[in-house]
Every structure is written in structure tokens, then in C-alpha cells.
């Protein structure tokens, strides 16, 4: 389903989509921030490895802001966007959105900047390959575009 023109939803398709489960909670019963951060790192790592055509490692998380809690049963969608590349590095903006169970209500819950470096077979930094068409997956076409 395509977002309406008034929607504040991110464009594109999520890199990762998962449902928050009871095992993902802290002692207070909220979804643990570390679980959310690990899902964000997985999504950013997927994007980095796809662009780098190989192994990458997280070298920094420059910012991470928690905007509101996630609760058990929420569908968590994580969107990634490469904002900058260097010789060996990739800066990836990551947003996490929640959809309350059994509703269409969505909201952004976290965002941050993750930095990765491409690695060779000896786990040493290696240059990124030249960018190719399709390095970033396009948004799926909307029905009204067809």
C-alpha cells in the first residue's frame, strides 16, 4: 500500500520488519532499547554489505535518539538510507517505525547514524567498489503509478 501524500511515513521499503516479542523486554516490560539498537545495526549492516558487495563492520554509531517506546506485539520496521560514502566507509541513516498491533497507527520510535567500513578477507579496510545502478533498492511502484 502506498502512503498518502499527507503521510509522514518513510519512503521505500523497510530493510527489516519484525514483531517485538515478550523476550525482547526489559524488567519494566517495555521493549529493551538494546534490542531496538541491535535490529537497527542488523538493518544498517545489510545495507552496507549490499552496497560494498561483501563484508562490513560497524565502526561507530554517531547518534541514536529514542523518541517513544515500543511495546510487545508492535510491528517494527527499520528503514535505511546511505547518506555518504568514503573510500572504505558508509554512513547510513536508520529510522525505526512501529505499527501498533491490529491498527494502522504508525510512528517513528528511533533514528540514528551508523558508520560501517568495508572489510577484506583479512578483516582489514578495503575500498568500496564503484557505485552501480541498483546498489540501493528502489521503492516499490505504487498502484496509482501503474
N, C-alpha and C positions, 0 to 999 in steps of 0.2 A: 504494500500500500504506500502511495506517495504522500509525503507531508503536504498540508495545505500551504498556501502562500503566506499565511499568518503564523505558521508553526515556527517554534524556536528549536525544533529538533535538528540534530546534525544532519548534514547531507551524506550520502553514500551508504555503504552497508557496514555493519559492525564487524570488527576483526574477530571479536569473541562475543558470544552470548551464552550466559549461564544462569541458572536459578540458584539463589542463595539458600543454603540448607542449614538445618539446626547445628550441624558440626562446624559451621563457619562462624559461630557466635562467640562473643566474649562472655565473662561471668555475669554481666548485666543483661545478657540476652540480645544485644544488638550485634549485627554482623561486624566482625573484627576488622578494624582498619588495615591491619597487616594482610588479611585475606584479599581485600579490595586492591591493595597495592601490588600484591603478587599477581593478581589477574591482569592488572594494568601492565606489569612488566612482561607477562607472557604475550599479551597482545602487541606491545611495542617490539618485543623480540621477534615475533612472527613477521611484522612489517619490515624490520631491519634485515632479517635473514633473506626475505624475499627480494628486497632491493639490492642487497650485497651479493646475492647468489651464493650464499654459504653462511658459515658460522659467524656469529656476532656475540659480543658480550656487553652487558650493561656496565658502563663506567661511571655514570653519575645520574642522579635524579636532582635536577636543579630546582624544581619546585613541585609541591604536591599540596593541594588545598582540598580539604574535606568540607563540603557545603551543607550536606544533610545526611542523616543516617540511612542505611539500607536495612531492611528487616527480612526475616526468614520468609521465603516464598516470592520475594521480588525477582523479576527477570532483570538481570544486569547485562547491559550491552556496552561494549567498550569500543570506541572509535579511535582510530589513529591517523595521523597525518604527518608526513615528513616535512618539516619546516625548513631544514637546512642540511646540507651535506658538506663535509670537508674532504680532505684527501682520503682519510680512513674512517671518518666518523659520520654519524647520522644523528640529527636532533629530531625527536619525534614528540609532537603534541598529542597527549592522550586525554580523552574525555570519557567518563563513566556516567551512564544514564541508568536510571531504574524505572521499571514499569511495575506499579503495584499489582499484585496478583488479582486476576479476574477483572481488571479495569483497563482502560486505555490511557490512564493518567501517567504521564512520564515527567521526570525531572532530572536535571544534571546533579550528580552527587559528588563527583570529584573531577579534578583536572590537574595535569602536571606536564612537565617536560622531562623526557627521558633521553639520555645520550648513550649511544652504542658505538662500538668500534668493530670494524670487520676484522676477523682473525684468519690466519693461515693454518695449515695443518700442525704447526708447532705452537699454536696459540699466541702468535706474535701479530701485531697490527699489520694489515695488508691494505693496499689501495682498493678503493671501491671500483668496480668495473664501470665503464661508461654507462650513463643512463640510457635505457632502451624504452621504446613505446610499450606500455603495459606494465612498467615497473610498479605502478600504483594502480590497484584495481579501480575501474570506474564505477560510478553509482549505477545501479540497475536502472533500465529505462522505465519511466512512468507510463501507466496505461494511456494517459492522455497524449503522450509523445508518440505513441504507435500509430 
